[in-house]
Amino acid sequence: MVKNLLFVICILMGSVSLYGQNSLLFINPVQNKLIKAKIGDQLSLQYYGYLGQTEYFKQSISLITDSSVILGVYFPQLSDEQSRKIGSIGFTHKEILLKDITMFRKMGVGRTLIKATLGLGTAFTSIYLLNRFYEQNRYSTPAKFGISIGVAIGTTALINFCFPDRPKYKIKDGWKVESLK
C-alpha cells in the first residue's frame, strides 16, 4: 500500500515538473534585486486584462509556463463545463500572461500565517474584551453594535495596513519577469 502511494506521488510530481516551469523570476538589474516565486507561493498581481483594462488578482501559483502563470485552483484535466461548475462553488483561477503584468508582490507562507494568526487573535481578544465591557450595561444595544463594528473595522484596517496585499513592485521601475525551468 505504501509503495503504491509513493509511486503515485512520484508520478504526480514528475508530471508536474514535465508539464510546466518550476519558478518565476522577478529581476531588477538596476536595483540588483531578485525575487523568486515557485508553485504554491502566493502572488498579488496587477495586470492588463484582455480588453486592456487594469485588473488585480491575488492567489497561489498553480502552474507556470514559458509565457504565463496560472493563479488559483486549476485542474488542467477538466473540461470547460466542469471548470465552470467548480468556479460556481467558489474555486477560481486566472491565466495571466507574463508580458501583461504591471505590478507584483510575492507573499511568503510566514507572512500569510502571521496575518491569519493576528486576525484570529484579534478576533478572540476583541470578543473577550467587548464581552467584559458590555457586562456593565451602560450602553444601549445599538451603541454596543456600533462599538463592535468600529472595533472590527479598526483592527482589520490596522492589520491590513501592517501587512498589505496590494502589489508593491512596478514593472516600469526596471523589473523583468521570466519563467525558469
Salt bridges, closest charged atoms under 4 A:
ASP41 OD1 - LYS38 NZ 3.44
ASP41 OD2 - LYS106 NZ 3.74
GLU55 OE1 - LYS94 NZ 3.44
GLU81 OE2 - LYS85 NZ 3.86
ASP165 OD2 - LYS58 NZ 2.99
ASP165 OD2 - LYS115 NZ 2.95
